[in-house]
Amino acid sequence: MKKNIGSTDRLLRIIAGIALVLLVAPDIHVISWGTTLVLFAGSILVITGLFGVCPLYSLFGISTRKKGTR
């Protein structure tokens, strides 16, 4: 897939994802829908931030990358 996330967007996604994962880390032993949802959302943010590709951005034709960057 073609990268569609700019550097600022990537950094914010990684920070927000780590924050969400750390938020539920103390409650990880408690299996609930809320904990699972927050953990999943945080993981998705970190993964998309690391790879620089967001499937939803692709679906809607959005890109936060500057033109001409690799």
N, C-alpha and C positions, 0 to 999 in steps of 0.2 A: 504494500500500500504506500501511497505517496504521503510524505509527512505534511501535516496541516496545522501543527501547533507551534506557535512562536516561542522564543526563549522566555519571555516574561510569563506567558501562559503556562509553559512547562514548569517553571519554578513555583508558581502559585499552586498548581495542581499537586505537585510533590509535597509541598509544605502542608496544604490542606488535607491531603490524603494521610500523611503521617500523623497529623493532629487528630484526625478522626479515629485512626487505628489506636493511637495512644489513649484516646478518650474512653474507649471500651475495653482496653487491655485489663484493667482491674476487675471487670465483670465478665471476662472471657469464659469463666467456669459456669456462668449462668447462661443457659441456652434459651434465648428468647428471640422473637421476631425483630424487636428493636435493635438488639445487639448484633444480630446477623445482618440486618440491613445496613447499619452504620459501618460494620466491618467490611461488607461487600463494597459499599460506596467508596470508602477510603482506599481499598485495594485497587479499585478501578481507576481512581484518580492518580494513584502512584504509578500504575502500569502505563496509562496513557501518557503521563508526564515523562516517564523514562523513555518510551518508544517514540514519542512525538507524533502519534497518530490517534485521532479521535474518530471512531466510526460515525458518531452522530454528526460531527462537522462534515464528514464526507457525504453523508446522506442529504444534508441541507446545503451543500456547496459552500461551506464556511471555511475560511482559512485565516489564522492569525499570524502566519509566517509572512515575513517581508518578501517581496518579489526578488528573485535572484539569489536567495540564500540556499545553501545546500541542506 
